[in-house]
Amino acid sequence: MRTVVVTGVSGYWGRRVARQLLAAPDVRVLGIDARPPQQAERGMDFIKADIRNPLLADLLRVEGVDTVVHLAWRERQWRHEEDFESNVLGSMQLIGAAIDAGVRQVVLRSTMAVYGASPENPMALPEDSPLRARSRYATVRDLLDLELSLKEFAAEYPELRLAVLRFPSIVGPDVDTPLTRWLRRPVLPELLGFDPLLQVIDVDDAVAALTHAVLTEAAVGPCNVAADGAVSLCQMAGLAGKPALPILHLLTYWGSSALATTSTGRKALGWLPIEPDFLRHPWTGSLTRMWAELGFAPRFDARQAIERSVQAWRVQPFERSAEGRRFADDRLGATIAERTKPGHAADEAGT
């Protein structure tokens, strides 16, 4: 019986990965979060704790933890000091606690955006490529800082089985990412004269990859994980059935730089949730290590991942709520409508 800790278990990613691990045989899941989950997962132990708590090493040691899946991450567009302390400093404290407690494996979720988008990038960036992201997006900056620090940990503690899965843009019916926010806009802004190919991955495949890394005790280090193939921005607009809005790239850069200096301007930048560089230059990764060393193959290719999301979004406005579906078999609405018709037997009995 392996004991696996999932941090951030009350959040979207922690909840989904924990649920998958609970279905695996001979795995005990211990969830850790600073706030309790809204709904308890059957079979999962839960402990309320912040990843920065200095007693965490003692907890991991007492519980005999084999693997830590670190998914307690604050995703923000704009950096705040508290978020940086939790994301970067807290993550380093957690990994240090895991090493002190004798944990064998640590699995992290990262992004290919740490490579940065550049005209000098090859079409298939290997994992040993320099990390040169110059992003204003807080999540990317935090992950870049964390990955640079992880290199030192990996060199100092080679016995630690480390798996850092770098995902491209993630899409799915219920996941919130810059690309899904871009795709859900009525008009899709893009840079005039640029149509880069982008890698994507379906959210179900991303969860499956994280689970696979745990169950196989992977020690691949940094590893690009993406769907097969790539889709251009124009192709995405066609799949979404929405018009594209070409914008002069110089205007976009100048405008976003000016707006980023004020809180009101930052809110206005929500109309372009993807940074201009990532709509202009390539940042696609090689998948050789995913296939050969991680031994994982996503279920959906890039086009299928986009189509699944678009189809789900189209039907969402017409779906009944979960509460409504729960009582659908009662047909109580139809019964009430029938009984309130003029001339119903109940009316006649009352007169």
N, C-alpha and C positions, 0 to 999 in steps of 0.2 A: 504494500500500500504506500503510494507516494503522497506526500503532503505538498500541495501547491498553494502558494499565497497569490491572490489577485488583489492588487491595490486599486483604489478607485472603483470598487465594486458597486457603488451606488450610481455611478455614471453610465453613460451609454455603452462605452466600450468594455468597461469592467463587467457590467451585467451580462452582456452578450457572450463574452469569452468564458466567464464563470459558468454560464448555462451549458455551454458546449463541453466544458471539462467535467461537469457533473454527470454527463451522459457517458463518460469514458469509464471503463472498468479499472478498478484498483487505483483510483485517484481520489484523494480527500482534498476538498477545496476549502481554504480558509480565506474569507473575504475581509479586507481591511479598508476602512474609509473614515474620513473625519465626520461623516454624517451617515446615519443608518439608511439602508435602502428603503424605498417606498413600499416595496413588496418583497418579502423574504423568499429566497429560492430554496426549494425543498432539498434537504441534504447538505446545505452549505452552513458552515460555522461562520459567524460574523463577530468581529472585534472592532469596536469604535476606537480609532487611533489615527493621529496625523503621521505622515511618513517622516516628519522631522523630529518625532519624539525620540529622545536619547535612549529610551528603554526598548526600542524596537529590536535591537540585536538580541537582548535577553528573551524577548517573545519568540523570535525566529528559532533561537537555540532550544528553548523549552518545548516548542511545538514540533521540533525535528523537521523543519522545512527543507525540502529538496530543491524547489524551484520557486522563484519570484517572477511573476508577470506584472510588470510595472505599467499600469494604465491610469494612475492618478495624475492627470494632466489638465491644467487650466488653459483652455484654448481661447485666445484673445487676439484681436487684430492690433490693439495698441497696448504697449507694455506698461505694466504697473509694477511697482517695486515688490509688492506682496506676491504677485504671480511669479516674478522672477525667482524670489526666494523659495517658493514651493516647487516650481518646475525644475530649475537648475540646481540650486543648493540642496533642496530637499531630495532630489533624485540621487545626487552624489552621496548624501548622508544615508539614503536607503541602500545603495549598492555597497557602501562601506560597512553598514550593519550586516548585510547579507554575507560579505566576506568574513567578518568577525564571527558570525554564527555558523560558518561552515556550509553555507548554501552552495549547492553544486552548479546551479544554472540560473541565469537572469535573462529574461526576454523583454525587449522594449519595442515600442511602436514609434517609428520615425517617418521621415518623408524624403523623397528624392529632391525636394526643393532645396535641401542643404547644399546641393551641387551648385545652385545658382543657374539662372538662365543667361546664356552668353552665346554670341555668334561664333565663338571659338570652340564651343562644345561639339564633340563628335555625336553622331546619331545614337550611339549606344555607349553610355558612360559606364565603365567598370567601377566596382566598389572602391578601388584604391585611387580614384580620381580626387584631385584637390577639392575641398569643400570651400566654395567661394561665394556663397550666397550673400547678397547685399540687400536683404529684404527689410522693409519696414514692418512687416507682419510679425507681431510679437511671438507667435508660436514657432515660426521658422527660426527666428533669432535665438530663442531659448533652446530649440533642438540642436542648432548649430553649436552653441556653447557647450551643451551637454555632450555631443558626439566628440568634440575636440578634447574634452576632459576624459572621455571614455578610452581614448587611445592610450593615455597614461595608465589607467587602471588595467587595461588588457596587457600592457607590457610588464607591469609590476606583478600581476597575478595571473599568469598563463593557465593556471589550473581551473580558473573560473570559466564555465561554459557560457559564453555570451552570444546572444542572437539579437541583432538590431535590424528589424525588418523595415526597410525604407519603401514606403508606398508612394505611388504617384497620386494624382487627384482621385479621390474616392467618391463613388456615386452610389445611389440607392434610394429607394422610396422614402426612407425615414431618417436618413443621415444628413447632417448639416455641415457642408464644407463650402469653401469658396466656389468650387465648380458647380455644385448643385444650386447655390444661390444665383450664380450667373445664368444657368440653364433655366431657372424658373422665372426669370424676368420676361416681361412681354416682348421686349426688343433686346437683342443680344449685342452689346457694344464690343467692337473689335478695332484693332489698329489698321488704318488704311494701308494697303499694300503688303500686309503680313498675314500669313495663314499657316502657322506652325503646326506640326503634328504633335499631338499630346497622348501620353499614355494614361490609362485609367485602370481602375479595378473596382469590381462590384463589392459592396460592403460585406456581403455574405462570404465572398472569397477572402477578403481581408481578415475576417474573424476566423475562417477556417485555417488560414496561414499561421496566425498566432497560436491557435490550438495545436496545429501540426508541429510547430516548433517546440512546444512544451512536451507533447507526447513522444516525440522522437529524440528528446534531449539534445536538440541541435546546438552545435557550437560553431556556427558559420560566421560569427562576427557580423559586420555590416552585410546586408543582403538585399538587393533590389527585388521587389515582389510586385508584379504587374500583370495585367491581362495580356494575352497574345495580341499583337497588332497595335496599331495606333490610329487615331481619328483626328482629322484636322478640325479647326474651329468652324469652317464653312460646312463640313460634313455634320458636325454636331448641331448646327443651326437647322440643317435640313432634316435631321432625325427628330429634332424637337418641333419642327413645323413652325418655326418663328423667324421673322426677318432679322437680318444682321444690320447693325448700325456702324458703318466705318467712320472712324474718327482720326483726325490728324494726330500722329503719335507725338509730335512736338507739343501740341496743345494739351494732350493728355498728361505728359510729363510735367509741364509747367503748371497746369491746373492742379494736379494731385499734390505737387510739392507745396503750392501755396495754401491749399485747403488743409493740409496736414498740420499746419501751424496753429490751428484753433480747434476748440472742441466742436463748434458748430460745423466747421469745415470737415472734420473727421466723420461726422454723421452723414454729411452730404456725399462722402466718398463711398457710401454703401452702394451707389449705383454701379460701381465698378469693383466688385469684390475680389477680382484677381489683379495682381499687380501688373503694370504694363510690360515689364521685362518678360514675364511668363506668358504673355500673349504675343510676344514678338520673337523670342529666340528659343532654340531647342534646349530641353533639359530631360531627355529620355535616357533611361538606364538599360544597361545590358542585363539580360535575364539568364545568363549562362549559369551563374552560381545558384539561382533559384532552382533550376532544373537538375543540375549535377550534384550539388552539395546539400541543399535543403531538401531536395526530392519532392518538390511541391509543384503542382500544375493547377492554376485556377480553372474553375468550371466554365466561366463565361469569358469570351473574347471581348475586345474593347467595344466593338459595335453592339454586341448583345447586352453588355452592361449599360450602355447609354439607352438602348431601346427599352430595357426592363424598367428603368427609372421613369422614362417619359410616359410609358403606358400606365404605370402606377399613378403618376401625378394626374393624368387625364381623367381617371375614374374616381380619384379621391373625393372631388366635390359631390359626387352622386352616391357615395357610400354612406350607409347609416352608421351612427356612432356605435361603439362597442356595447354601450348600455342598451341601445335600441335593438341590436342584433340579439342580445341576451334574451329579450322577451318577445322576439318576433313570432315564435310559434303560438303565442297566446292569441294572436289576431284580435287583441282587445280593441284596437282602434277601429277595425271594421265592425266589430260587434257594437260599439258605442254609436257609430254612425248609423247602423241599421236600426238600433233601438230608439234613436231620436227622430226617425222619419215620422211624418204625420200619419196617423192611422195605425200605428204599431199597437199590438195587442195589449202592451202595458198601459198605453194611453187610454185605450178603450176600457180596460178594467178599472181605471181610476175615475172614470166619469160616471 
